[in-house]
Amino acid sequence: MGGRPAKSPYKWVDEAEAARAGVQRVVPGCFTEERGGGQATAYIYFQPVMLVPKAAAPRCIKGCTFD
């Protein structure tokens, strides 16, 4: 009980940039929408975004992780 949760293995990136890099979308089991719903737009980044593994090449967008 207590303590810190494990760091997230994911990050939010620009969808077009991820497509150019050939990176696949990650959809955690807890998501109710494949594209992340409100979480995907919460960082005031107005282009389409997607969740990818943290080690993927595309740079993260502002506020890109759950950490």
C-alpha positions as YAML, in Angstrom:
chain: A
units: angstrom
residues:
- id: 1
  name: MET
  ca: [0.00, 0.00, 0.00]
- id: 2
  name: GLY
  ca: [1.07, 3.51, -0.67]
- id: 3
  name: GLY
  ca: [4.18, 4.46, -2.55]
- id: 4
  name: ARG
  ca: [4.48, 5.53, -6.15]
- id: 5
  name: PRO
  ca: [3.03, 3.70, -9.11]
- id: 6
  name: ALA
  ca: [5.36, 2.39, -11.80]
- id: 7
  name: LYS
  ca: [6.32, 4.85, -14.53]
- id: 8
  name: SER
  ca: [4.15, 4.77, -17.62]
- id: 9
  name: PRO
  ca: [5.60, 2.83, -20.58]
- id: 10
  name: TYR
  ca: [3.75, 5.15, -23.02]
- id: 11
  name: LYS
  ca: [3.89, 8.68, -24.40]
- id: 12
  name: TRP
  ca: [1.67, 10.89, -26.57]
- id: 13
  name: VAL
  ca: [3.08, 11.84, -29.97]
- id: 14
  name: ASP
  ca: [1.87, 13.60, -33.09]
- id: 15
  name: GLU
  ca: [-0.07, 11.05, -35.16]
- id: 16
  name: ALA
  ca: [1.42, 12.14, -38.51]
- id: 17
  name: GLU
  ca: [4.96, 12.01, -37.13]
- id: 18
  name: ALA
  ca: [4.33, 8.51, -35.73]
- id: 19
  name: ALA
  ca: [2.90, 7.34, -39.07]
- id: 20
  name: ARG
  ca: [6.02, 8.59, -40.90]
- id: 21
  name: ALA
  ca: [8.18, 6.65, -38.41]
- id: 22
  name: GLY
  ca: [6.04, 3.50, -38.80]
- id: 23
  name: VAL
  ca: [5.09, 3.43, -35.11]
- id: 24
  name: GLN
  ca: [1.90, 1.60, -34.13]
- id: 25
  name: ARG
  ca: [-0.74, 2.98, -31.77]
- id: 26
  name: VAL
  ca: [-0.96, 1.50, -28.26]
- id: 27
  name: VAL
  ca: [-4.42, 1.04, -26.77]
- id: 28
  name: PRO
  ca: [-4.27, 0.15, -23.06]
- id: 29
  name: GLY
  ca: [-7.08, -2.07, -21.79]
- id: 30
  name: CYS
  ca: [-8.35, 0.76, -19.58]
- id: 31
  name: PHE
  ca: [-9.13, 3.02, -22.58]
- id: 32
  name: THR
  ca: [-12.81, 3.27, -23.51]
- id: 33
  name: GLU
  ca: [-11.90, 4.92, -26.84]
- id: 34
  name: GLU
  ca: [-9.14, 3.68, -29.13]
- id: 35
  name: ARG
  ca: [-7.81, 7.21, -29.69]
- id: 36
  name: GLY
  ca: [-7.69, 8.15, -26.01]
- id: 37
  name: GLY
  ca: [-10.74, 10.40, -25.84]
- id: 38
  name: GLY
  ca: [-10.38, 13.52, -23.71]
- id: 39
  name: GLN
  ca: [-6.96, 12.44, -22.47]
- id: 40
  name: ALA
  ca: [-5.58, 12.81, -26.00]
- id: 41
  name: THR
  ca: [-6.66, 16.45, -26.20]
- id: 42
  name: ALA
  ca: [-5.99, 17.44, -22.60]
- id: 43
  name: TYR
  ca: [-2.61, 18.98, -23.35]
- id: 44
  name: ILE
  ca: [-3.92, 21.66, -25.73]
- id: 45
  name: TYR
  ca: [-2.21, 20.17, -28.76]
- id: 46
  name: PHE
  ca: [-4.70, 20.59, -31.58]
- id: 47
  name: GLN
  ca: [-3.33, 18.05, -34.05]
- id: 48
  name: PRO
  ca: [-4.29, 14.35, -33.90]
- id: 49
  name: VAL
  ca: [-2.16, 12.45, -31.38]
- id: 50
  name: MET
  ca: [-1.64, 8.82, -30.51]
- id: 51
  name: LEU
  ca: [-0.27, 6.83, -27.63]
- id: 52
  name: VAL
  ca: [2.90, 4.88, -28.40]
- id: 53
  name: PRO
  ca: [5.60, 3.02, -26.47]
- id: 54
  name: LYS
  ca: [7.87, 5.45, -24.60]
- id: 55
  name: ALA
  ca: [10.93, 4.10, -26.45]
- id: 56
  name: ALA
  ca: [9.44, 4.92, -29.89]
- id: 57
  name: ALA
  ca: [11.29, 7.44, -32.06]
- id: 58
  name: PRO
  ca: [8.78, 10.33, -32.41]
- id: 59
  name: ARG
  ca: [9.23, 13.16, -29.95]
- id: 60
  name: CYS
  ca: [6.53, 13.53, -27.34]
- id: 61
  name: ILE
  ca: [4.10, 16.38, -27.33]
- id: 62
  name: LYS
  ca: [3.72, 18.83, -24.44]
- id: 63
  name: GLY
  ca: [2.83, 16.91, -21.27]
- id: 64
  name: CYS
  ca: [3.36, 13.69, -23.15]
- id: 65
  name: THR
  ca: [3.25, 11.00, -20.44]
- id: 66
  name: PHE
  ca: [1.04, 9.89, -17.59]
- id: 67
  name: ASP
  ca: [3.92, 10.36, -15.10]
...
